[in-house]
Amino acid sequence: MLHNQAALPKLPIPTLEQTCSRYLAYVEPLLPAEQFANTKKAVESFRTKEGIELQRQLQVCVKFHFYNSNLCDKVYDRGVTSYIKSFWDDAYLIPRDPIAINVNPYLLLQEPPGARSSQAARAGSLLSATGEFVQKIRTRTLEPDVEKVPLDMSQYDHLMCTTRIPHVRRDTLTKASNAHHVAVLCRNRLFKLDILASDGSALPSAQLTKAIEEIIARANTLPLGPAVGALTAEHRSHWALIRPLLGDQALKAIDDSIIVLCLDAPQSDDMQHVVKQMLHSDCHNRWFDKTVQLIVSHDGRAAVNLEHSGCDGHTLLRYVIEISESARANKACGNGIAAWSAIEFNTGDADVVEGIRRAEQHAAELVAHNRSELVSWDNYGKQFLKSQKISPDAALQMAFQLAYWRHSKTTPSTYESCMTKHVRVSRMNILLIILVSSWTN
């Protein structure tokens, strides 16, 4: 898994001149002529004065693998070799806005061939495949990612068993070292389910399917639980104050779990509804703080919702592809019992009751302010664009810009995510797309 890691290069540092010229190229189409002239003067002053010292500090930081100069207010891990990682961490963990919709993306899993599985059967097969994936990470037998060149594999250690913990000012990530269970949410009720045997091998899907059927049956005998999950879609500082009141046992069951499995009650199977269900639903039967939520609908559709602060989309995509293929192969044969148990949140405290009430209200407002539409475009695809020597990415970005211009008559500041996994300890970066050459006025 990691045998290419040491050979990966560090993220290169652009020269001060490159940084300044690129910045001017990015802002020129966004500014009126007079403002751009003033900006050019400010950039030139920066280039010849304080920029020189800041560039020197950055080079020293990268050379010695730590960041404790005037660039940052804390010392970072000396093993970190990407000078932008700490800034990306802060970009995700400092903002106080809800992470549902605003931060967490989702991927809808391709349905297996043949008749659609039941909810329990689909969840059981995907959990068994997840167990195999976890075992590969822990034994370092996961095949390295290679796309023409070897890619960084460090994010896989943060994909499983990781949870975002809310705090008043800046959130943190916590990782469980040797989890064997997943947390299950069904009708807002919390359950704990083992998916790994004592030796770390993945339990077979048949066992897990049976256990999930039992969990669903148990949940159906109980009243609908309080919407505790809506708290994870709340303003981060508000959520931080309520979280400790929910009880150590319930929080530990979630924080120490491999992933969270969300078993949804019957809903519309219209695809316009499905995309909303997997992105946010009503935020009740969810735990948006968990890095991976596996959502399985009543009719067997499945998706993965990602808490984005520790991992990027390419890492999640590898997991989705692996578990989809492994679920179809159904080879897990761990020797153990898929034990499960029900766990209660502490929801009797008056502050918790009021916190959940407010979280439900705020979640409903958040969902109401978001509009998701599924558009199916069959006229042509990327192969046609390539045959015309047009970049599919470029065509889509120009479509965004043109649509925005026609709607608002202003130039938007748009960007496209780009993968930088060809360097060590990487995060995604961004390409700022608006340039004078693409600007329409």
Secondary structure, 3 states (H helix, E strand, C coil): CCCCHHHCCCCCCCCHHHHHHHHHHHHHHHCCHHHHHHHHHHHHHHHHCHHHHHHHHHHHHHHHCCCCCCCCCCCCCCCCCCCCHHHHHHHHHCCCCCCCCCCCCEEECCCCCCCCCCHHHHHHHHHHHHHHHHHHHHCCCCCCCECCCECCCCCHHHHCCEEEECCCCCCEEEECCCCCEEEEEECCEEEEEECECCCCCECCHHHHHHHHHHHHHHHHCCCCCCCHHHHHHCCHHHHHHHHHHHCHHHHHHHHCCCCEEEECCCCCCCHHHHHHHHHCCCCCCCCCCECEEEEECCCCCEEEEECCCCCCHHHHHHHHHHHHHHHHHCCCCCCCCCCEEEECCCCCCHHHHHHHHHHHHHHHHHHHCCCCCCCCCCCCCHHHHHHCCCCHHHHHHHHHHHHHHHHHCCCCCCEEEECCCCCCCCCCEEEECCCHHHCCC
